[in-house]
Structure formats: C-alpha cells, structure tokens
C-alpha cells in the first residue's frame, strides 16, 4: 500500500491522501445514515452503520486510507464516565472528581462494537486502502473528562498546577486503557494507529512534556513492543515550539501538522526523514478555486522528495462542497 510505504519512510510521489473527518456531514449519504442511527453515539457503536460511513468517502473519492469512524470519547465512556452529545453544543460528560470511579476492567466490553467495525472494514476495504485505527491522546481525553466539555479547559489547567497528582492518576489510567484499546484495533486489522492530541497546545512547556509527550511515549513503547511493524501517527495540535520535542521524544513514526505550522519549518526541526502529514487549511477546501489550487501546489512543491501524507491541518468542515474535495483529489494525484 502506498500509504504504508510512506509511513515506512519512502518519499513516494505523488503522496498518498486522506482527510481528517473525511466521513462526515459534508456528505448527504452520511447524513442519511446518521438519521437512521438516531444519535451520534449509537452510530459509533453500530458496526454495520459505522462501517458504511467509513466506506462512503473511499467509494466516492478513492482516498488512500480509511480512518475508523468513531470518537475519541468512546474510551472514557467505556471506562464508566457518562457521555452524551448535546445538539449544537458538542460532548458533555460529568466532570471527573475521583479516579477510582473509572472501571478499566469493563472497557473492552463497551467498546467491543468499535473493534467489530475494524474487523468488518478489514474485509470490506479495497486491498490497496490502508485502515487507520485511532484514539485520543491521553492529555486531550483527560481535558474532556476533567472539564466535562470542550472550551478553554480551565479546570484541567488549574488542576495541572493545584493537584497535578490527580491529573497524573487520570493520565495513568488513560495510558493503560489506550494501549489496550489500540491493541484491540490492531488485532482486528488496523494497519496503523493515530493519536489525536487535539488540545496539546493548551499546556505550557513543562506540562506539555509531562502530560502530552510522556504519556504518548509510554503508549508508543508498549505498542512497538507488541507490534514492531505497526506505525504510529501523532497529532499534537498547536504544539508550536514544542513540536520538535514531541517529534523526537513521543515515540511516533509520523507527525500530523496543524494548519498554522509551516511545513518547511516543521521539517527543519524534526528528526531527518520524519514522515509529515498535512497540513492544508480546511478553509481553503471550503473556498475552492484559485486560492485552494495555489496553496495545494505550494504544499506539494515544498514536500516533493520527502515522505509526506497529504491531509488537512484539521478536520473537513460540513460546509465543504463535494466538488472541491473531488478537485483536491485530482490535483494531489497529478503531483
């Protein structure tokens, strides 16, 4: 698979292509399945429906990789923390007060439908299409668990200073649970895995090292011991000047970049030959036209001769026209 060749360090050209949130609300067929499921969590936990929405963009656009359709908060839900998605407001959880309330022993039974989805996808995907498993990075998942919702994560940041031991205890549970969760995905057929540290950028350097890099490193060490050939993509969104330390110390094989990070600058501070993924601004995919084409060609020119996976710097938005996605695929395929 071209995608896996690049993850192994090959500077394949043109680069393989997939888009974060490529299965989603910009597709009318997704909206139909979502309505059939009734609610978002039910969709994530229905293997047949989750398989279908994962396959939809592969059928339509022929991306080089499919990413399992699920959500990073399935894991805390599996650990016993309540989860619901409020319409127009995003996820809601009861803010965690006591780490002993988490139940790692029950988690595998709760996320079993997600693992079944992986198994189904391994059979139904075209043989040339890689399958990406994923989990939220421990720091990001802890933010939602401690604050109970998205936003500035003020409680998490305050606890990091006032009660760091509690934060460490939560992270320790998440590290072990994430290792088991991703191992189950790999055993079911995922070709590689991705850690979404979507809120890495809220932490100052000392906490970034302790709360982001170290847990990611522990996950990477454990997975590599079990599955030496499986590659790990890390996405430390808005890492800024901590990007180099993350790339060198977090145990990942490839680095997903957000849109505000210059890809040439990232290449300069990362280890030689580091695989980079990204990082077109999702707004350009919405706008289309000359702005999209100019930025896309600039990104391709910058990464020619280097191992690169073409992607956005964040997820595709619901207001993106399908025609723009089709044009993006055409342009990337031309190289």
C-alpha angles and dihedrals in degrees: 000000000000091000093056092044089059092046086056089057105267116143092222116180130245091028123241115260139215133144130226109247089012088153105063157084098324087072118076091209089057091052090052092053091044090055090049091052092054098218139019098255091050089052092052091049097046106089095198095049095040089050090051096052091045090055097045098081091041091057093044103041107014097232116188093235137032120209119212111258107238139099135259091236095061087088098058088044088053089051089059103266114132117248133187134159114229112212108257092357106073129226124351126195131168103259108255115247103167125035090204088071090070115096112203091172092067097044100090092055092053097047093041091107089058090054090049088054089055091051092050092048092051087061099040104042119094110264091244093055119091121219118224119203119195150182135186115264111255094247093052094045090047089055091061093041094052099039097034094223144029124280131083093337091224095166093052092050092047092048089051088066103030102036109014091157090065091049090049091051092052091047091050091056091046094049093054093041092048091051090055094043094051091042089056090051092050092048089052093054112280109150094206138352136230130210113211108208090174094163099040089118096069093071125086116233099271092048091041089059094047102035102032113022100037097049090045089050092051091051091048094050092050095047093046090051090055099035111022094178098050115101126219126213116202123201109192096176116210092002090148113176090001090067094094094052091048092050092049101040110026096077097238127142097208134028124221111211129209121226097258093060116090106232093214090052090048091052090051095055099038126085113278112276094015110162110240126202125198153326127162115136108255089221089067090057088056093047097045121174125079095341091057094044095048094049093044093051091047091053093048092048091051093053101039108127094021129092104266138165111200114229143130124274089242137358125312110259126234092244095063113118114234089230090064091053090050090051092048091054091049092051095047091048089054090056 
